[in-house]
Every structure is written in structure tokens, then in C-alpha cells.
Amino acid sequence: MKKQKLPLHMVQMPYICGTSKLSLRSRSQMNDDDLVKTVKYAKKLGKKVYVAINIFAWDENYEEIKAQARILNDLMVDGMIISDGGVVEAVKEAAPNVEIHISTQANTVSYHTCNFWYKNGAKRIVLGRELNKEQIREIMEHKPDDLEIEMFGHGALCFGYSGRCFLSEFLANRSGNLGDCAQPCRWAFNLYAEERNHPGEFMPLDTDENGTYIFSSKDLCLIRELPEIIEMGVDSLKIEGRLKTEYYLASVINSYRNAIDSIYANPSEYDDTKYLKELEKTKTRGLTTFFFNSRDNKDFQDYSGRQYNSEYEFGGKIIQQIEDKVLIEIRNKLSVGDTLELLVPGQIEPVTFQIKNLWHDETGEEIATVNPGKAEQKVILQIPCEVKEGWILRRKK
């Protein structure tokens, strides 16, 4: 079969969303009305919209699933991301005009399984994260020509197999497979050893005062492997951003967008260092290639439990231009003299500047500092370039 190049240089990044009850985003607090507004807003911007209905559904969930699928069919969303075969059947009946995308939760790790889902109506498969590059190549060579393949490129890894884990249900009565994961893999555990001939006598193993984070994984990062991924012909690269801030999404997506474009522009001179530098400015548990390069890789656990990024934090978001000044919604304390970086979409190097003046957003009074003491706290400042609503500011600590 003829390999198809990764088309990300030709299309914009899509929106992926889901309601609280029927996706693995139960803490997103999005109801059906919010979902409708979100889809209409994204469509107005010319974005593709994929909606996750990727829980492993109980029988009592199906009436709600069918009702939501009918709404999404009327909204003409571009695809639904599904894990459960029963949900696939229900959606095919209730939303015949919407593409079926199979979630990574479905554990698709072979072309045989890809072919099964294709025969059952799937347009795209999101592969399991456990695959290495040789296995992905095998899938690309044997899948149906018009079946699209998506793979994870960056973001949090789950200790469970393709995200399917019962630990949260067992320890906290909150099912990760229904979108309510308590993330116990990030908890600190105390470990004990029992000598076989002395049952019941537990000896604590040496750890620090926080215990040990034996289940917590580093974050996936394949920025250096992008040329190989493109050469494979994978159709879409997935950035894991569930419940992440706008700052995280803006930083990571902009880095990968620019990296992909640079490879298409001049593949022989691709330099991953500047993109990796940008990625390291976001909060991360450390970075790993997981199994992509080798299934023998053991460097993907983070035993400290800490998230790294001591130098930068989310500064604020652009609300609007007011003559020669800019109104921003702050996310952390800002003071005159602070160094800010403006993230410009389509440009890897941020615009760096110092805050020379701050003005109260309501009175116009000049102030020295502002704290995020209330929701949607705003402030006025000057930025040395043209800006657009929604652009992100990063603060150097």
C-alpha cells in the first residue's frame, strides 16, 4: 500500500470535547447545553470537532448515549470517539452521518483489530500507547487504505493498559473507565516486606517522607521522533490535554505544530532542541519516549511524584486590545518588573518583555502588583506587539 503523509501541515488542530457523564472527562463540568455551545463556537471558527463518548457503558447509560448522539448528528460534528462496541452500534443507528473514531481505550494494538473496527464502521483508530514503532509500521502496511490512524505524541501516560485501569474503583470507588478516575497512580504509597517464615510481620521499606510513587509515569514526548512518525504515514498526532490549562495546551500544541511544519519545509535541517526547550517550560513529570523506540525502555516511571517546571508559570490570557494597552485575565500574581513571554501561534520563539506599568482594569489607576484574588481577575498592561484575543502569557518566576 502507498503510504500517506501526515496531513497536519494542511489542516488546523481540531477541538476534542465530551460531556461529564459520557466521556472520560467527568470533572470537566460540561453538560449537553455547554457541549452544543462549544461545538457551535468551534464550527464558527472553522475548526473540526470530535466528541468523546468513550466510557465503557452500563446498560442504564444507553438511552442517554442515543439522545446525545442524535444531538451531535444534528450539529454535524466531525466524529465521535468511542471505546465500547455496544456504543459503536448505538451511535451508528442514532447518528448515521457522524464518523466513528475508536478511542485508545479500546486497546487497538494490531492491524487485525484495526480491520475488525473498520468492518464495523470505524473511520479512524486511535492506537494504544503500548506500541513501538515497528508495530505501528506493521499496522500502517496492512490496514485498509482509507482507514485513518491516529497515535499519541505527547502527554500524561496512564499506568493501566491503554488507560483501562480498575485501581481507582478499587481504592476510591471512582471508576476511571466511566471518567471519574481519582488518579491513585499519582498517590504516595508506603511499602512493606513480609518474610515468608514470619507471616503477618511487616517491615517497612526505606522511602522518603512522602512514600514512593511506584505507579506514576513520566509524560510522553515524541518531539524528537516526529520525522519517523511522519515517514510512517500516520494520519493524526494526538496531544493528551484532558483537564489541562489553556497555558499547557497553547505551549505544547504550538510546539508540535511548528515542529511538524518545519519538517515539511526542510526535513534535512529539523532541529528538535528549540521545540523541546519550549515543551520543558510547561509543567511535566519528566519526559519519556515510553515504548516507541524500544519495548526494553525502563525509563518511564517517576518515583518522586513531583511535577517539574520551577522557572515558568501561567501568567494570563489576552482578553482584548484597548488602544495602546491590553486587557488580560490573570492566572498568577503579576508585578511591575516581572518578565513575561507572549506565546504567538505559528511562531516557536515567544515575545519576551518586562512589565513596566500595570493599571487597574476598572478604575484605570496605576498599580504595582495584582493577585488572582477573585475569579476572572483582570489587569491592564502594555505589550510590545500586536495581540489577539485568547493568546497566552507565560510568567518567568
BELWOCOR-V525088 format. One record per pair of residues at least 4 apart in sequence whose C-alpha atoms are under 7 Angstrom apart, sorted by the first residue. I is the first residue (numbers start at 1). J is the second residue. D is the distance in whole Angstrom. If there is no record, write none. Layout:
i->[I,I]
j->[J,J]
d->[D,D]
//
This chain:
i->[1,3,4,5,5,5,5,6,6,6,6,6,7,7,8,9,9,12,14,14,14,15,15,15,15,16,16,16,17,17,17,18,18,18,18,18,19,19,19,19,19,19,20,20,20,20,20,20,20,21,22,22,22,23,23,23,23,23,24,24,24,24,25,25,26,26,28,30,30,31,32,33,34,35,36,37,38,39,39,40,41,42,42,42,43,43,48,49,49,49,50,50,50,50,50,51,51,51,52,52,52,53,53,53,54,54,54,54,54,55,55,55,55,56,56,56,56,57,61,62,63,64,65,66,66,66,66,67,68,69,69,69,69,70,70,70,71,72,72,73,73,73,73,76,77,78,78,79,79,79,79,80,80,80,80,81,81,81,81,82,82,82,82,82,83,83,83,83,84,84,85,86,87,88,89,90,91,92,99,100,100,100,100,101,101,101,101,102,102,102,102,102,103,103,104,104,104,104,104,105,105,105,107,107,108,108,108,108,109,109,109,110,110,111,111,111,111,112,113,114,114,114,115,115,116,117,117,118,118,118,123,123,124,124,124,125,125,125,126,126,126,127,127,128,129,129,130,131,131,131,131,132,132,132,132,132,132,133,133,133,134,135,136,137,137,138,139,143,148,149,149,149,150,150,150,150,150,151,151,151,152,152,152,153,153,153,153,153,153,154,154,154,154,154,155,155,155,155,155,155,156,156,156,157,157,157,157,158,158,159,159,159,159,160,160,161,164,165,166,166,166,167,167,168,168,168,168,168,168,168,168,168,169,169,169,169,172,174,174,174,175,175,175,176,176,185,185,186,186,186,186,187,188,188,188,188,189,189,189,190,190,191,191,192,192,192,192,193,193,193,193,194,194,194,194,194,195,207,207,212,212,213,213,213,214,216,216,216,216,217,217,217,218,218,218,218,218,218,218,219,219,219,219,219,220,220,220,220,221,221,221,222,222,223,223,223,224,225,226,227,227,228,229,229,230,241,244,244,245,246,247,247,247,248,248,249,250,251,251,251,252,252,253,254,254,254,255,255,255,255,255,256,257,258,258,258,258,259,259,260,261,262,262,263,263,266,272,273,274,275,276,277,281,281,282,283,283,283,284,284,284,285,285,285,285,286,288,288,289,290,290,291,291,311,311,312,312,312,312,313,313,313,314,314,314,314,314,315,315,315,315,315,315,316,316,316,316,316,316,316,317,317,317,317,317,317,317,318,318,318,318,318,318,318,318,319,319,319,319,319,320,320,320,321,321,321,322,322,324,325,325,325,325,326,326,326,326,327,327,327,327,328,328,328,329,329,329,329,330,330,330,331,332,332,333,333,333,334,334,334,334,335,335,335,336,336,336,336,336,336,337,337,337,338,338,339,339,339,339,339,340,340,340,340,340,340,340,341,341,341,341,341,341,341,342,342,342,342,342,342,343,343,343,343,343,344,344,357,358,358,358,358,358,358,359,359,359,359,359,359,359,360,360,360,360,360,360,361,361,361,372,373]
j->[141,233,233,230,231,233,234,230,233,234,235,236,11,235,236,260,261,47,47,48,49,47,48,49,50,49,50,51,50,51,52,23,25,51,52,53,23,25,30,31,32,35,25,26,27,28,29,30,31,26,53,54,55,52,53,54,55,179,54,55,178,179,179,242,179,180,243,34,35,35,36,37,38,39,40,41,42,43,49,44,45,46,47,49,47,48,78,77,78,79,77,78,79,80,81,79,80,81,80,81,82,80,81,82,81,82,83,84,103,83,177,178,179,83,84,177,178,61,65,66,67,68,69,70,90,91,94,71,72,73,91,94,95,74,94,95,75,76,77,77,95,97,98,98,98,98,99,98,99,100,101,98,99,100,101,100,101,102,103,87,88,101,102,103,102,103,105,106,88,106,89,90,91,92,93,94,95,96,123,121,122,123,124,122,123,124,125,106,122,124,125,126,125,126,108,126,127,128,162,162,163,164,128,162,113,114,127,128,127,128,131,114,139,115,139,142,143,116,117,118,125,143,119,143,120,121,122,122,123,147,147,148,147,148,149,148,149,150,149,150,151,150,151,162,152,162,291,135,136,291,292,136,291,292,293,294,295,137,292,293,138,139,140,141,232,142,143,147,235,234,235,236,234,235,236,237,238,236,237,238,237,238,239,220,221,222,237,238,239,220,221,222,239,240,219,220,221,239,240,241,219,220,240,217,218,219,220,163,217,185,215,216,217,164,165,165,177,176,170,175,176,171,184,172,173,174,175,176,181,182,183,184,173,174,175,176,182,180,181,182,179,180,181,180,181,215,216,213,215,216,305,213,210,211,212,213,211,212,213,211,212,204,205,202,203,204,205,202,203,204,205,199,200,201,202,203,199,211,212,303,304,303,304,305,303,301,302,303,305,300,301,302,285,286,287,288,300,301,302,284,285,286,287,288,287,288,289,290,287,288,289,226,289,256,272,276,272,229,230,231,263,232,233,234,234,249,248,249,249,250,251,314,392,252,282,253,254,255,278,279,256,279,257,258,345,346,259,275,278,279,348,260,261,262,346,347,348,263,275,264,265,266,270,267,270,270,276,277,278,279,280,281,309,312,309,307,308,309,307,308,309,302,306,307,308,308,299,300,293,297,300,295,297,396,397,394,395,396,397,394,395,396,331,332,393,394,395,330,331,332,393,394,395,328,329,330,331,392,393,394,328,329,330,390,391,392,393,327,328,329,388,389,390,391,392,327,328,329,389,390,326,327,389,325,326,327,326,327,382,380,381,382,383,380,381,382,383,378,379,380,381,378,379,380,376,377,378,379,372,377,378,372,371,372,370,371,372,338,369,370,371,368,369,370,355,356,357,358,368,369,354,355,356,354,355,353,354,355,395,396,352,353,354,393,394,395,396,350,351,352,353,393,394,395,350,351,352,392,393,394,350,351,391,392,393,350,391,381,366,367,368,379,380,381,364,365,366,367,379,380,381,364,365,366,367,379,380,378,379,380,377,377]
d->[6,5,5,6,7,5,7,5,5,5,5,6,7,6,7,7,6,7,6,5,6,7,6,5,6,6,5,6,7,5,6,5,7,5,5,7,6,7,5,6,7,7,6,4,6,6,6,5,6,6,5,7,6,5,5,5,5,6,6,6,6,4,5,7,5,5,7,6,6,6,6,6,6,6,6,6,6,6,7,6,7,6,5,7,5,7,6,6,5,7,6,6,5,6,7,6,5,6,6,4,6,7,6,5,6,4,5,7,7,7,6,5,7,7,6,6,6,6,6,6,6,6,6,6,6,6,6,7,6,6,6,6,6,6,5,5,6,6,6,7,5,6,6,7,7,6,6,5,4,6,6,7,6,5,6,6,5,6,5,7,7,6,5,5,6,5,6,5,6,7,6,6,6,6,7,6,5,5,6,7,5,6,7,6,6,5,6,7,7,6,5,6,7,5,7,5,5,5,6,5,6,6,5,6,6,7,5,5,6,6,7,6,6,6,5,6,6,6,6,6,7,7,6,6,6,6,5,5,7,7,5,6,6,4,6,6,5,6,6,5,6,6,5,5,7,6,6,6,7,6,6,6,5,4,6,6,7,6,5,6,6,6,6,6,6,6,6,7,6,6,5,7,6,6,5,6,7,7,5,6,6,5,6,7,6,5,6,6,6,5,5,6,5,6,5,5,7,6,5,7,5,6,6,6,7,6,6,5,7,7,6,7,7,5,5,7,6,6,6,7,7,6,7,5,6,6,6,6,6,6,7,6,4,5,5,7,7,5,6,6,7,5,6,5,4,5,5,6,7,5,7,6,6,5,5,5,5,5,6,5,7,6,6,6,5,4,5,5,5,6,7,6,7,6,5,6,7,5,6,6,7,5,6,6,6,6,6,7,7,6,4,5,5,5,5,6,5,6,5,7,6,6,5,6,6,5,6,6,6,6,6,6,6,7,7,7,6,6,6,6,7,6,7,6,6,7,6,7,6,6,6,6,6,6,6,6,6,6,7,7,6,6,6,6,6,7,6,5,7,7,6,6,6,6,6,7,6,6,7,7,6,6,7,4,6,7,6,6,6,6,6,7,6,6,6,6,6,5,5,5,7,7,6,4,6,7,7,5,7,7,6,5,6,6,5,7,6,5,5,6,5,7,6,7,7,5,6,6,5,6,5,5,5,6,5,4,5,6,5,7,5,5,6,6,6,5,6,6,5,7,7,5,5,5,6,5,5,6,5,6,6,5,6,6,5,6,5,7,7,7,6,5,7,6,6,6,7,7,6,5,7,6,6,6,6,6,4,7,6,6,6,6,7,6,6,4,6,7,6,5,7,6,4,6,5,6,6,7,6,6,6,5,6,6,6,6,4,6,6,6,6,6,6,6,6,5,6,6,5,4,7,6,5,6,5,5,6,6,5,6,5,7,7,6,6,6,7,6,6,5,6,7,6,5,5,5,4,6,6,5,6,5,5,6,7,6,6,6,5,6,6,7]
//
